[in-house]
Amino acid sequence: MKHRVRVRVPVERRGLFGRRKIVYEERTIVVDGRTYRRMQRAQKDKEFDDFLDEMEIMDAIFDD
């Protein structure tokens, strides 16, 4: 099964005075089911890790 996913892709652009910079563009890509599940699992794990980091910070603040 195919899934359409929006991802942020780094693109190198030329800025003012010809200086190069990296900008992130959102693009829609088509992935298979296996890759889609892997991406969803990685996103869920990242959210959980962020939540744990916040809880550790709060615990350190209120522990004083």
N, CA, C and O atoms as a GROMACS GRO file, in nm:
protein
  256
    1MET      N    1   0.084  -0.118   0.000
    1MET     CA    2   0.000   0.000   0.000
    1MET      C    3   0.089   0.124   0.000
    1MET      O    4   0.192   0.126   0.068
    2LYS      N    5   0.051   0.224  -0.074
    2LYS     CA    6   0.129   0.348  -0.084
    2LYS      C    7   0.068   0.455   0.007
    2LYS      O    8  -0.054   0.463   0.023
    3HIS      N    9   0.156   0.535   0.066
    3HIS     CA   10   0.112   0.644   0.154
    3HIS      C   11   0.179   0.773   0.109
    3HIS      O   12   0.295   0.772   0.067
    4ARG      N   13   0.108   0.881   0.118
    4ARG     CA   14   0.164   1.012   0.089
    4ARG      C   15   0.201   1.078   0.221
    4ARG      O   16   0.118   1.089   0.312
    5VAL      N   17   0.327   1.123   0.230
    5VAL     CA   18   0.378   1.178   0.355
    5VAL      C   19   0.442   1.313   0.325
    5VAL      O   20   0.513   1.328   0.225
    6ARG      N   21   0.418   1.409   0.412
    6ARG     CA   22   0.483   1.540   0.399
    6ARG      C   23   0.609   1.540   0.485
    6ARG      O   24   0.603   1.513   0.605
    7VAL      N   25   0.723   1.570   0.422
    7VAL     CA   26   0.851   1.572   0.492
    7VAL      C   27   0.920   1.704   0.467
    7VAL      O   28   0.893   1.772   0.368
    8ARG      N   29   1.010   1.741   0.558
    8ARG     CA   30   1.090   1.862   0.542
    8ARG      C   31   1.225   1.823   0.484
    8ARG      O   32   1.297   1.741   0.542
    9VAL      N   33   1.259   1.882   0.370
    9VAL     CA   34   1.381   1.847   0.299
    9VAL      C   35   1.475   1.968   0.298
    9VAL      O   36   1.432   2.077   0.263
   10PRO      N   37   1.602   1.950   0.337
   10PRO     CA   38   1.696   2.062   0.331
   10PRO      C   39   1.736   2.092   0.186
   10PRO      O   40   1.773   2.002   0.110
   11VAL      N   41   1.727   2.221   0.148
   11VAL     CA   42   1.761   2.265   0.013
   11VAL      C   43   1.859   2.381   0.024
   11VAL      O   44   1.840   2.470   0.106
   12GLU      N   45   1.963   2.379  -0.057
   12GLU     CA   46   2.062   2.486  -0.055
   12GLU      C   47   2.018   2.597  -0.150
   12GLU      O   48   1.993   2.571  -0.268
   13ARG      N   49   2.010   2.718  -0.100
   13ARG     CA   50   1.967   2.833  -0.180
   13ARG      C   51   2.075   2.940  -0.179
   13ARG      O   52   2.163   2.941  -0.092
   14ARG      N   53   2.068   3.028  -0.276
   14ARG     CA   54   2.159   3.142  -0.279
   14ARG      C   55   2.087   3.262  -0.219
   14ARG      O   56   1.978   3.300  -0.263
   15GLY      N   57   2.149   3.320  -0.119
   15GLY     CA   58   2.088   3.432  -0.050
   15GLY      C   59   2.141   3.564  -0.102
   15GLY      O   60   2.182   3.575  -0.217
   16LEU      N   61   2.139   3.662  -0.018
   16LEU     CA   62   2.184   3.796  -0.052
   16LEU      C   63   2.334   3.795  -0.080
   16LEU      O   64   2.410   3.732  -0.006
   17PHE      N   65   2.376   3.863  -0.184
   17PHE     CA   66   2.516   3.872  -0.226
   17PHE      C   67   2.574   3.736  -0.266
   17PHE      O   68   2.695   3.715  -0.257
   18GLY      N   69   2.490   3.643  -0.308
   18GLY     CA   70   2.536   3.514  -0.355
   18GLY      C   71   2.577   3.417  -0.247
   18GLY      O   72   2.633   3.311  -0.277
   19ARG      N   73   2.551   3.449  -0.125
   19ARG     CA   74   2.587   3.362  -0.013
   19ARG      C   75   2.492   3.243  -0.009
   19ARG      O   76   2.371   3.259  -0.027
   20ARG      N   77   2.545   3.124   0.014
   20ARG     CA   78   2.462   3.004   0.018
   20ARG      C   79   2.407   2.981   0.158
   20ARG      O   80   2.475   3.006   0.258
   21LYS      N   81   2.283   2.933   0.163
   21LYS     CA   82   2.222   2.900   0.292
   21LYS      C   83   2.134   2.777   0.274
   21LYS      O   84   2.092   2.745   0.162
   22ILE      N   85   2.106   2.711   0.382
   22ILE     CA   86   2.022   2.591   0.380
   22ILE      C   87   1.884   2.626   0.431
   22ILE      O   88   1.868   2.680   0.541
   23VAL      N   89   1.783   2.595   0.351
   23VAL     CA   90   1.644   2.622   0.387
   23VAL      C   91   1.570   2.488   0.383
   23VAL      O   92   1.606   2.399   0.306
   24TYR      N   93   1.468   2.473   0.466
   24TYR     CA   94   1.390   2.350   0.469
   24TYR      C   95   1.257   2.372   0.399
   24TYR      O   96   1.182   2.463   0.434
   25GLU      N   97   1.228   2.288   0.300
   25GLU     CA   98   1.102   2.295   0.227
   25GLU      C   99   1.019   2.172   0.260
   25GLU      O  100   1.073   2.064   0.284
   26GLU      N  101   0.889   2.189   0.263
   26GLU     CA  102   0.801   2.075   0.283
   26GLU      C  103   0.764   2.018   0.148
   26GLU      O  104   0.719   2.089   0.059
   27ARG      N  105   0.783   1.887   0.134
   27ARG     CA  106   0.750   1.819   0.010
   27ARG      C  107   0.667   1.697   0.042
   27ARG      O  108   0.676   1.641   0.152
   28THR      N  109   0.586   1.656  -0.054
   28THR     CA  110   0.505   1.536  -0.038
   28THR      C  111   0.574   1.423  -0.114
   28THR      O  112   0.602   1.435  -0.233
   29ILE      N  113   0.599   1.313  -0.043
   29ILE     CA  114   0.661   1.198  -0.106
   29ILE      C  115   0.568   1.078  -0.090
   29ILE      O  116   0.481   1.077  -0.003
   30VAL      N  117   0.587   0.978  -0.175
   30VAL     CA  118   0.508   0.855  -0.169
   30VAL      C  119   0.598   0.744  -0.118
   30VAL      O  120   0.704   0.717  -0.175
   31VAL      N  121   0.556   0.678  -0.009
   31VAL     CA  122   0.634   0.570   0.051
   31VAL      C  123   0.548   0.445   0.060
   31VAL      O  124   0.425   0.452   0.056
   32ASP      N  125   0.614   0.330   0.073
   32ASP     CA  126   0.541   0.204   0.088
   32ASP      C  127   0.498   0.187   0.234
   32ASP      O  128   0.536   0.266   0.320
   33GLY      N  129   0.421   0.084   0.261
   33GLY     CA  130   0.366   0.062   0.394
   33GLY      C  131   0.472   0.039   0.500
   33GLY      O  132   0.459   0.086   0.613
   34ARG      N  133   0.576  -0.035   0.464
   34ARG     CA  134   0.681  -0.066   0.561
   34ARG      C  135   0.755   0.061   0.605
   34ARG      O  136   0.779   0.080   0.724
   35THR      N  137   0.791   0.146   0.511
   35THR     CA  138   0.859   0.272   0.542
   35THR      C  139   0.767   0.365   0.620
   35THR      O  140   0.812   0.434   0.712
   36TYR      N  141   0.639   0.367   0.584
   36TYR     CA  142   0.542   0.451   0.654
   36TYR      C  143   0.532   0.412   0.801
   36TYR      O  144   0.532   0.499   0.889
   37ARG      N  145   0.523   0.283   0.829
   37ARG     CA  146   0.516   0.237   0.968
   37ARG      C  147   0.644   0.272   1.044
   37ARG      O  148   0.638   0.310   1.160
   38ARG      N  149   0.758   0.259   0.978
   38ARG     CA  150   0.886   0.293   1.041
   38ARG      C  151   0.890   0.442   1.076
   38ARG      O  152   0.937   0.480   1.183
   39MET      N  153   0.841   0.527   0.985
   39MET     CA  154   0.840   0.672   1.010
   39MET      C  155   0.746   0.706   1.125
   39MET      O  156   0.778   0.791   1.208
   40GLN      N  157   0.630   0.642   1.129
   40GLN     CA  158   0.533   0.668   1.236
   40GLN      C  159   0.589   0.624   1.371
   40GLN      O  160   0.570   0.694   1.471
   41ARG      N  161   0.657   0.510   1.374
   41ARG     CA  162   0.715   0.460   1.498
   41ARG      C  163   0.824   0.554   1.549
   41ARG      O  164   0.834   0.580   1.669
   42ALA      N  165   0.905   0.604   1.456
   42ALA     CA  166   1.013   0.696   1.494
   42ALA      C  167   0.956   0.826   1.549
   42ALA      O  168   1.009   0.882   1.646
   43GLN      N  169   0.847   0.876   1.489
   43GLN     CA  170   0.785   1.000   1.536
   43GLN      C  171   0.725   0.979   1.676
   43GLN      O  172   0.737   1.066   1.762
   44LYS      N  173   0.661   0.865   1.698
   44LYS     CA  174   0.600   0.838   1.828
   44LYS      C  175   0.708   0.826   1.937
   44LYS      O  176   0.691   0.876   2.048
   45ASP      N  177   0.820   0.758   1.903
   45ASP     CA  178   0.930   0.746   1.999
   45ASP      C  179   0.991   0.881   2.032
   45ASP      O  180   1.027   0.906   2.147
   46LYS      N  181   1.003   0.969   1.933
   46LYS     CA  182   1.059   1.102   1.955
   46LYS      C  183   0.970   1.182   2.049
   46LYS      O  184   1.020   1.250   2.140
   47GLU      N  185   0.838   1.176   2.029
   47GLU     CA  186   0.746   1.248   2.116
   47GLU      C  187   0.756   1.196   2.260
   47GLU      O  188   0.753   1.275   2.354
   48PHE      N  189   0.767   1.066   2.276
   48PHE     CA  190   0.777   1.007   2.409
   48PHE      C  191   0.907   1.049   2.477
   48PHE      O  192   0.907   1.080   2.596
   49ASP      N  193   1.019   1.051   2.402
   49ASP     CA  194   1.147   1.094   2.458
   49ASP      C  195   1.143   1.240   2.500
   49ASP      O  196   1.198   1.277   2.603
   50ASP      N  197   1.077   1.325   2.419
   50ASP     CA  198   1.064   1.466   2.455
   50ASP      C  199   0.983   1.482   2.583
   50ASP      O  200   1.015   1.566   2.667
   51PHE      N  201   0.878   1.401   2.598
   51PHE     CA  202   0.795   1.405   2.717
   51PHE      C  203   0.876   1.367   2.841
   51PHE      O  204   0.865   1.430   2.946
   52LEU      N  205   0.958   1.262   2.828
   52LEU     CA  206   1.041   1.219   2.941
   52LEU      C  207   1.142   1.325   2.980
   52LEU      O  208   1.167   1.347   3.099
   53ASP      N  209   1.202   1.392   2.881
   53ASP     CA  210   1.297   1.499   2.909
   53ASP      C  211   1.230   1.613   2.986
   53ASP      O  212   1.287   1.667   3.081
   54GLU      N  213   1.108   1.649   2.944
   54GLU     CA  214   1.036   1.755   3.014
   54GLU      C  215   1.005   1.716   3.158
   54GLU      O  216   1.016   1.798   3.249
   55MET      N  217   0.966   1.590   3.178
   55MET     CA  218   0.934   1.544   3.313
   55MET      C  219   1.058   1.544   3.402
   55MET      O  220   1.048   1.577   3.520
   56GLU      N  221   1.173   1.508   3.348
   56GLU     CA  222   1.296   1.510   3.426
   56GLU      C  223   1.332   1.653   3.467
   56GLU      O  224   1.378   1.676   3.578
   57ILE      N  225   1.312   1.747   3.378
   57ILE     CA  226   1.340   1.888   3.408
   57ILE      C  227   1.247   1.936   3.518
   57ILE      O  228   1.291   2.001   3.613
   58MET      N  229   1.118   1.905   3.506
   58MET     CA  230   1.021   1.946   3.607
   58MET      C  231   1.054   1.882   3.742
   58MET      O  232   1.042   1.947   3.846
   59ASP      N  233   1.095   1.758   3.741
   59ASP     CA  234   1.130   1.689   3.864
   59ASP      C  235   1.250   1.756   3.929
   59ASP      O  236   1.254   1.772   4.051
   60ALA      N  237   1.348   1.795   3.849
   60ALA     CA  238   1.468   1.863   3.903
   60ALA      C  239   1.432   1.999   3.961
   60ALA      O  240   1.489   2.040   4.062
   61ILE      N  241   1.339   2.070   3.898
   61ILE     CA  242   1.299   2.202   3.947
   61ILE      C  243   1.225   2.190   4.079
   61ILE      O  244   1.255   2.261   4.175
   62PHE      N  245   1.127   2.099   4.085
   62PHE     CA  246   1.044   2.088   4.205
   62PHE      C  247   1.112   2.010   4.316
   62PHE      O  248   1.065   2.013   4.430
   63ASP      N  249   1.220   1.942   4.287
   63ASP     CA  250   1.291   1.864   4.387
   63ASP      C  251   1.374   1.954   4.480
   63ASP      O  252   1.408   1.913   4.591
   64ASP      N  253   1.407   2.073   4.436
   64ASP     CA  254   1.491   2.164   4.516
   64ASP      C  255   1.422   2.212   4.640
   64ASP      O  256   1.480   2.289   4.717
   0.00000   0.00000   0.00000
